[in-house]
Amino acid sequence: MSEVPILKETTRSTGREALRNNITAAMALAGAVRTTLGPLGQDKLLIDDEGRTLVTNDGVTVLESAKVEHPVAKMLINASTTQDRIARDGTTSAVLLSAELLQNAWELVLQGVHPSAIARGYRLAEDACRAHFDQLVIDATPERQRHAARTSLAGKIHETMQHHLAELALEAAQAIQEERPSGVVVDPTRVKILTQTGGSMTDSRLVTGLVLAKKRVIDSMPKHLKSGKIALVDGGLERRELMSSVKLNVTNTGVLEQFRQQEKAMLLEQVDHLVSLGVTLLACKEGIDDDLHGALSDAGIQAYRRVARADLDLLARGTNATLNHDIGGLTKRDLGVFISSRNERWNGVMHWIVETEEGGATFIAKGSTNETVGEVVRCFADALGVACQLLEEPSLLPGGGATQIALARHLRRFAEGFAGREQLAIEAFADALEVIPRVLAQNAGLDPLDSLLQTVAQQSTAEDGQGHFIGMNIVEKGPANMVEKGIVEPLRITRQVLAGATEAALSVLRIDDVLWAKQDPTVPDMPESDDES
């Protein structure tokens, strides 16, 4: 019986050919962000379909903006996106390490090592690195936290702005930290970001509390309020619209006027309800009827309408208030507490500033152009993520490639204890780790091999027990103690880079068959005609 070609409409690659194609795609993706790594990395100019441009040094921004079709490249982009979401930094390192692990695995496959043996060796190497972190980690003192925040911005923005944004990020993180039974929790989403075009980047600043580009519904309302109670409404204070199926047949104009007066009276009852609860600040997602502006003002209530749901959520978290759909259903338990509420005019625009007991902050990003403001926002977000991590887990590692070189040296000694082919995979993992210092040196115009060998030699011969602090000082073009130079990074970033890159590489290594379904151009179905021929 002849074999039926069930895959005749599918392009298929198997074995080494499939692995080679997948690794080629991974290396091509890594090449797109390779030159952005480090303080002397280069920028990328991104142009979308509509001709809009973006200049950035952020690896994940470059990758997410690119149109990538290859599934393996998408897997690496997902690893970079996860790195950005969890650690806010190290996205480029994750992609470079993934690609280098795959390239080294390919060299072993050509020597006859099975991918399963390579995968086992890579897992052993990752576990050994995790265990060795305890010997490399240092405490995150306040001064070192500033250094770590500045290190995360190296190469993304000029030095003066690095110091400025690092300080603002640390201040914002301290403003939103919460003490819980499980430990310190710092949620960066509690920092609101406002953008303003005009002025210099150094004019960017941090305001304690939540700032919204909103004005109170009427100027006669109080402009400044001290501590009081706030009500948040996921709706409005307006007349209810009739259902579309309801029709009114009015035969007397007096009846219509009575109907309107009754509607107004019902709305005034809601205002009276707010007054009875002691509400002095009101924020609604929808509108507030014009007939109620005066009543609210006379009651001493400062009211705002059409507040975005995201901002209402931030207010709820800061004031411990509960969003309610109906004012009539509000109780004292639903109300929150604020410290102050005031209005200030910035550059001709009125802003509402609310200070809350649970903390909160607003970052005002400024720059001469929209592109500049966008880069300030991205840099601040990175520095804020690092600052939040350090408050939750105050542990640091030396930067400048020092940690990767120290881990590689440890793995080579660790590999000697294995007699199987896993030894080769562990050594390949160690070689892959050194891609970070090599690329740092290359982007600084230094010889990658010579710089790496010099750093390894100084780490190995250090007699003060701080050899693992020695990394590449690419500014002074030589090995140096990274901790003394203030080049440090959070443990969580390096740990996530290691985990994400290893998992992405192993996912690709396990693929030995790629099936591409052929898609023929299709013609949309024509609408059926009402006339039958």
C-alpha positions, 0 to 999 in steps of 0.5 A: 500500500502506497504512503498517502502524502498527508502533508502535501500542503505543508513546507517541512524542515526537520532535524539539523536543518530546522535547528539551524534555521531557528538559530539563524533567526535568533542570531539575526534578532540579537544582531538588531539590538546588539549595538544598544548594550552598555553606556556607549551603545548606539541608538536606533531610529524606528519608523512606522507605517505612517512615517512617525519616527522614534529614536531610542536605546531601549532594547525591548522598545526596538524589538516590540516595534519591529515587524517579525514573522519568524516564530522563534524570533517572536519567542525571544521577543516574548522573553524580552517583554517578560524581562521588561515586565518583571525587572524593567531592565536587562531586556537586551541582555536576555536576547543576547544571552538566548541567542548565544546559548543557541549558537553554542548549542549548535556548535555542540550539535555539529560535534555530535552532542544530542540536544537533550544532553545540551538541555540537561547541561544548561539546566545544571548550569542555570541551577549552579549560577543561582546557587552561586549568587549568594557569594556575589550579592552585596547589600543595597545601601541608600547610596548604592540604590542611587548607583543602581538607578543610574546604572539602569539609565547608562547609555539611554540619556545624558549623564546629568539627566541620569542623576536627575531621573535616578533621584526622582525614581527613588523618591517616587518609589519611597512615596508608594511603598507599603508595609505588609505582613509579607514584607515591603511591597512597591507597585510602580503603577501607583505613580502617574505620569503626565507629559508636557511638551516644552522646556528642558528635560531637566525641568521634569519633576515629581509631585507628591500625590495624584495630579490630573489635568482637570478643573473643578466644575465651577470656579465658585467651588473651593479652590483648596481643601484640607483633609476631608472625605472623598466620594468616587462615583463610577457614573455621573450626577445627571438626569436619567435618560428615558429608554428608547422604547418609551414615549411621552405624550405631553398635553399640558406644558405645566406637566412637563415643567413639573416633570423637570422639577421632579428630576431636579429635586431627585438630583438635589436629594443626592447632593443632600445625601453627600452633605449628610455623609460629610463629603467635601470632594467628589469625582465622577466618571461621567458628567454632573448636571449644570443645575447642580453646580450651584448646590454643590458649590454652596455645600462646600463640595469640590467636584470633578467630572469625566475623570478617567476610570484609571485615575479613579482607580488610583484615587481609590487605592490612595484614599481607601475609597470604594467606587460606587455606581450610584450616589444614592447607595453611598455609605460612610464605608465607601468614602475615602480620606485625603490630606489635601486637594488643590488647583494649580495652573501650569502653562495655562492648564489647570491641574488638580492635585490630591495628596493621600494618606496611602501615598502616591506620586505623579511624574511630570515629564518635560522635553522640547519635543514629543520624541524627547518627552517619550524618551524621558518617560521610558527612562523614568519607567526603567529607573522606577522599576529598579528603585521599586525592586531594591525596596522589595529586595535590597540585593545588588550585584556588580555590573560591567560584566563582572557578575557574568565573568564570575559566574562563567569562571565558577561554571568552568570549575563546576563542569569538571565534576561531570564525566558525561557530555553535560560537561560540554554543555555547562562549558558552553553555558559559561562561554555564552555568559561572557557575551555580555562583557564582550559586547560591552567592550565591542560597543565601546570600541575596545577589543572584546577578546583582550578586554575579556582576558584582562578582566578574567586575569584580574578576577583570578589574581585578586587577593582581597576576596573581591575579585568578583567585583572586577568588571569592565570600566569601558569609560577608563578602558580597563578592568576596575572594581565595579562596586567602588565605581558605583556600577551595580544592578539589582539581583532580580534583573540578572536572575530573571535574565538568566531564567528567561534566556535559558528557558527561551533557548531550551524551548528552541532546542527542543524543536526538531520539526517545523511545519509551515502551512501553505496559505493560498490567496483567498477570494472573499465570498460575494454577498448573495443577491436578492434577485434570483436569476 
